[in-house]
Structures are given as C-alpha cells and as structure tokens.
Amino acid sequence: MTDYIWGGLAVVTIAVLVWLVAYATRAGRNAQSVETSQTVATDAEIVAGVQANMAKAQAEGPQSKEQLLDRLDAGTG
C-alpha cells in the first residue's frame, strides 16, 4: 500500500514540475512579445517623425542659407 502512495506522490510531483516549466516558458514568451511590440511602436514613432519632417521640408521648398541658419538657431530646423 505504501508503494502506491509513493508512486502517486512521484506522479503528482512530476506533473507539478512539468506544469511549472510550461508556465515559465509561456510567461517568457509573453514578456518577449510585449518587449518586441514596444520596440516596434517606438521605431514606428521615429519613422513617422522623420517622415513628417521630410514632408515639412519638401512643403517649405528651397531656402537660402540665411533662412536655414535662422531656423537652426531657433531650434525648429
């Protein structure tokens, strides 16, 4: 009878360990997915900002050297 108890305890222990490994793996994948999503969002914001600046520069057209230096001094260039 004690052999059945020890055998059952061993099966339960192994099942718990397998569950813990599966849970930890899933948690790691979720964390990696969140980190990747945040990185992609940051990259998209940077690209959008660059595109907005390019569109602004194209809309304003050519400018003289003095106008460019004034914009750079003002911090808007």
N, C-alpha and C positions, 0 to 999 in steps of 0.2 A: 504494500500500500504506500509506503513512503517513497518507493521508486516512482510511482505515478505523480506524487506531489512534486518531487524534484524535477521530473520530466516536464510537468505542466509549468512550473516556475521557470525552467530553462526556455520553454517555448514563449512564454509571456515576455521574458527578458529580451529575447532575440527580436520579438515583434516590436517592442518599445524602441530598441536600438535602430531597427530599420525605419520606423516612423520618424525618429529624430533626424536621421540622415536625410530622409526625403524632405522633411520640413526645413532643415537648414539649407538644402540645395534650392528649394523654392524661394526661400527668403533672400538668398544671394542673387538669384536671377531677377527677382523683383527690384532689389536695390540697384542692380546694374542697369535695368531697364529705365528706372527713374533717372539715374545719372546721365544715361545716354539721351533721354528726352530733354533734360535741362541743357545739355551741351548743344543739342540741335537747335533748341529755342534761342539760345544765346547767339549761335552762329547766324541764324536767320535774322535776328535783330541787327547784327553787324552788317550783313549784306543789304538789308533794307535801308539802313542809314547811308551806306556808301552809294546805293542807287539813288537815293533822294538827293544826296549832294551832287551826284553826276547830272541828274535831271535839272537841278537848280543852276549848275554851271552852264549847261547847254542852253537853258532858257535865257540866261542873262547875256549870253553871247560873248564875243571877244571884248576885251577891255584893255585899257592902257596900263603901262607899268605902274603909273602913279595910283590908278584905281585899285590895282591888285595890292600894292603895298599898303594903301589905306585900309583895305578890307582885312589884310593880315594883321595890321596894327590894332584894328578894332576887335580882332578875335572872331570875326564872322567868316573868314575865308578858310 
